[in-house]
Amino acid sequence: MPRNAVGGLSNGRGAGHAATWLPQLADAFVHATDLEFFWLTLDTAVSDVECIQQCGQWFIRVPACKMTYDILTGHRISGTRLATLIRVLDPDLVHAWGTERSYPSVLKSRHIPSILSMQGILTEYQRRGTLPSGWRWRIQSGYEKTWVAAATVVTTESEWGKQQIHKFCPTADIRMVEYGVHPSFYDVKWNPDPAKPIAFFSGSIDSRKGVDLLAEAMQLPGTQAWECWMAGAGPMTAELEAMRLPNLKLLGNLNWERMRECLAQAWCLVLPTRADTSPNAVKEARVVGLPIITSSHGGQAGYILDGCNGYIVNPLEAVSLRKAMDTVLGDFELALQMGHNRLEQDRHYLHPSRTAAGFLEIYRAMVPP
């Protein structure tokens, strides 16, 4: 919840905060004294509305039901609770984050200008066959198209995301705002051990992130001996455990402190994703200074330049992936050079202040004077 950041308590994904760009956004909005901010968060841990004021902003926890019930009822349960509070608050602008939950259901009130910020793009994930298994996500992706059409403005993090949204909603008014990295990653000293080549992966352990390709690549014969540290959780975790790959280290979900420690030691970050709007793990790694081995199927391909600050594996196959990993993990000086290439440009581009400035510009243009 963003209010944790204002109190200095936010601790990253391992602490249950998936939208890791929101805490620093709440911090930045403290200085936007011309606007008043109310954060509404669906929370299954509360049975009644809870509200606190901190640093000039209001943080409201709204009782939530199980996601299954929300989907089956067309998001009427949580959506009605959110809409009731919005009627009381009577805002000049509504900003809904992500299509993975019920937040965009409030965008039906067209008399209030609205923004929908995309995180994952479920419609495209479904088209590529990379949605999580089960009927719930398939139904949820159907709601996404209606919500995008209902928003006054849609924001996404990358040109890749913009292209995917325009496929199913060509009339959408789409603005690009990159979600920045938490400031604490800017203080990490990249200090890999030249005698211990490590590739680091961070994300959902599933096929969308290319975990199956990574496991296959690790089993191919190669000239280099290296380890892969894998942070995250997901449906393929048990499958990886059963493989008992000697050079694979499964770390589970990590909070920001452990993430920073791992990034400081790794030679590179590997993310053979099949679809990603703009993955946080790549941004965090680039801010620290790691070279990136990834695919062209996501927003990260907009700032990872093949052969410069990383490698774009194309075609995305296990053999090509293994070759790229052997190249970086077999040459410490090359890893260092690639990591330093474009580092200042990437640190500037991914700075959280740019995220805040981007959204504040949109807010001020949409809110009546």
N, C-alpha and C positions, 0 to 999 in steps of 0.2 A: 504494500500500500504506500502511495507516495508520502504520506505523513511521516512514515518511518525515516525517510531521508532528512526531513526538516529537523527531526530529533537526533540525527546521526546514527540511526539504528538499522538502516537498510544494509543488507548483506549479500545481495545477489541471488542468483537462481537457487542455490542450495538452501537459502532461507525462505523459499517459497515465493519469490518474486520473479515471475517470468518476464514481465515487461521492464527490463532493467534500465531503460532510458527514461522512465517516468520519475524516479526519485530525483535525479539531477534537474529535471524539468521543473519539478516543484520548488527546488532550491532557487532556480533562476527566476521564477515568477514572483518571488519575494520582492524583487526590485521593480516589478511592473505595477507601480502604485496607482496607475490610472485605470486599472481593471480589478475587478473583484472575482476571485476564483472559488468555486465550490467543486470538490472532488467527491463523486459518488462511486462507491465500491461495493459490488455484490459480495457478500461474505456469509458462508454457511455457519460460521462460528457465533453469530449473533442472532437473537430471537426478536429483537426490537431495534429500531433505528438508533444508532449512536452517533453523536456529533461532537467534535471538538474544534476549537479555533486555535490555530498555531501559526505564528509568523505571518499574520495577515491573511491567511487562507482558511477555508472551512473544509474539514475532512469528515465525510459522512459514510458510515458503514450501514449498508442496506441488507436486511435478511434475504438470503438466497435459498432457493430449493435445489434439489439435485438437477444436474444438467439434463438428464433423461426426461424428467417431468417437464422442464421448460421446452425442450424440443417437441415433445408429443403434444403440448398445448399451444404450439405456435408462439412460444415465449410470452404467453399471457401472464404467467405468475410473476416472474421477476420483472418483466416489462411493465406491468401495471404498477408495481411498487416504485419503479424508477420514474414512471410518468407522473404518478401522484406527487412525488417530491418536486419534480420539475414544475408542475403547475403551481405549487406553493412558492417555489423560489422565483418563478417568473423571469427567467434569464433572457438576455438579449441574444445569446448564442449558445447552441448545444454542440459539444464536441464528443463524439463517441469513438472509443478506441477498440479496434479489432472486430472481426466478424466471427470469432471463435465462441463468443458467449452472447448474452442477451442485450448488451448495451445498445446496438444500433436499432433495436425495436422502437426506440423513442423518436426516431427520425421521421415518423409518419406525420408529425405536427409541422406541416409545411409553412405555417405562419411564423415559425421561429427559424432564422437562418441556422444551418447545421453543417458540421464537418464530420466526415467519417475517415478516420486514419486506418489504413490497412496494415496488418501485421503479416500473417500468412494470407495467401490468396487461394482460398479453398476451391474455387471453381477451377482454377488452373491445376491445382494439385490433383483434383479428381480427374481432369482430362488426361493427365499424365499417369494416372494409376498409382499415385503416391500418397493418397489420403490414408490415415490410419484405418484399419479394418473395422467393420461394423456399420450398421445402418445409421447410427446417430450422425456421423460425419457426413454421410451422403445427403441426409436431409438438411443438415446445417448449411452445406454448400449451396443448396437450393434457395435458402433465405438470403444468402449473400447478394445475389443478383438484384433482388428487390430492394435491399438496403442501400446498395450502391446507387441505384436509380433514384432513391428518395433523398439522398444527401445533396445539399447545395454545392458543396465542394468535397472532393475526395483527395486525400493526400497519400502518397506512397514514398518509399525511401529511394527508389531507383528508377532508371529508365526501363529496366527489365520489368519492374512491377507495373509501370505505366502502360507498357505494351500489352501485358496480360489482361489488365482491367479493360482496356479499350477493345479487346476481342469480344467481350460479352456485354459491354456498355459503351459503345463508341461515342455517345453524347455526353459522357461524364466530364465534368470540369475538374481535371486532375492537376494538382500541384505537387512538386517534389520537395520533400523535407527529409533529409537524412537524419536518422535517430543516432545521436552521439553516444560516445563511450563515457562511462563513469570516470570522473577526474582522477580517482585513485590509480587507474591503470597508467596514467601519464608519469607516475613516480616510480614505476617498476624499472629496475636495472636489469637489462637482458644480459645474462651471464652464463651461457651454455658451456658445459664441460667438453673440450675438444676430444676427449677420449670416450665420451658417452653420447653417441648420436640418438636423439629422441625425436620422434614425430608425435605431435599432440593433436588429438581430435576432441572437439567439444560440441555437443548437440544431442538431439534425440537419437537413440540407438534404434534406427529403423531404416527401411530401404530408401525413403525419400532423401535422407542424408547420405546415401551411398555406402552404408555400413557393410552391406554384402559385398560390394566391389572392393572395399578396403580389406576385408577378411580374405577375399580371394587373392588379392595382390600380395598379401603377406605370406601366402602359402606358395607363391611362385618361386622358382629358383632365381637367385640373384647374386650379385657380386658383393653386396654390402651386408654387414651385420648391424642391425639397429633395433630399437624398441619402439613400440607404439603405445602411448598412454592415452586411454580413452575415457573422457569424462562425460557423464550423462546417464540417462536411463531410458528404457523403451522396450518395445515388444521383442526385439532381437537379442536382448541381454542374455537370456537363458541359452539361446543358440550359440552365442559366442563363448559362453562359459563351457559349454559341452565340447567345443572344438579344442580346448586346452592348447591354444597356440603359445609356444614358449616365449615369443617376443611381444605378446600382448599383455598389457596391464590395465585391468578394468578398475576405474576409480569411483564410479557412482556419481551422484550429483555433488557438485562442489560449490561452496560459497565463494565469495569474491576473494577472500584471503588465500584459500587454497588454489583458486584459479591463477592468481597472480604468481604464486610460488611455482606452479607448473610451467607457466609461460616463460618465466625467467630462466628455466632450465632447458626448455625444448629448443631444438635446432630449427624447427619449422612447425607450422600448423597445416594439417591436411583435412580437407573437407570436400569429398567427391560428390557434392549434392546434385540431385536430379531436378530440384526446384526450390528456390529460396528467394524471398523478396530482397533481403539484405542482411545476412546472418550476423548476429552480434559477436560470435566467436571470432570471425575474421577481423572485425573492427578492433576488438580487444587485442588480438595478436599483432595487428599492424601498428597500433599505438605503442606497444611495447617494443616492436622492431623485428618481429619474426617474418621470414619469407612465407608465402602462402602457396600451397598446392591445392588447386580447386578446379571447378568446372566452369563452363560458360553459361550454365543454367541458373543464373541468379544475378542479383544486383551487384554482388561483389566483383563480377567481371568488369564493372565500370571503372574500378580503380586498381585492380590487380593486372598489371601489364606483363604479358607472357615473356619470360626471360629477363625481366627487370627486377621487380619485387616479388616474383613468384612464377609459378608455371600454371597455365591453363591447360588442363588435360582434355584434349580433343582429337579423336573421339574419346568419350568417357568409357574406357574399358580397363579391365584389371591389368593387362599387359602395359598399357600406356601409363597407368597410374604408378605401377611398380617402377617403371623406368624413371619417371620424374622423381620419385622418392629416393631411389638409389643415387640419382645424380646429386641431389641436395644433401642427403645424409652420408654421402661418400666423400664430401669435400667441405671441410669446415670453413676454409677461407671463402669458398663460394657462398656458403650459407650466410656468413657474416656480410659479405658484399651485397647479396640480394636483400638481406634484411635492412641494410642501411640505404639502399636505393629508394628514392622518393619518400623517405621516412618523414621529413618535415612537411611535405605536401599532404601526406596521408594523415598525419597528426592534426594538421590544420583542418582538413576536410571533415574529419570525424570528431571534432571538438564539440562538446555538449552546448557551448554557447551559440553555435551556429543553429542547432536545433531550436533553442529557445527563441532566437532572433527570427527564424523562419516562421514559427507559429505565431509569434506576437505580431508580425507583419500582416499575416492573414486575419488574425483576430481584429486588429484595429481597422482593417479595411472593411470587415463585415459587420462590426458592431456600430450601430447608429451613434452619431455624435451627441 
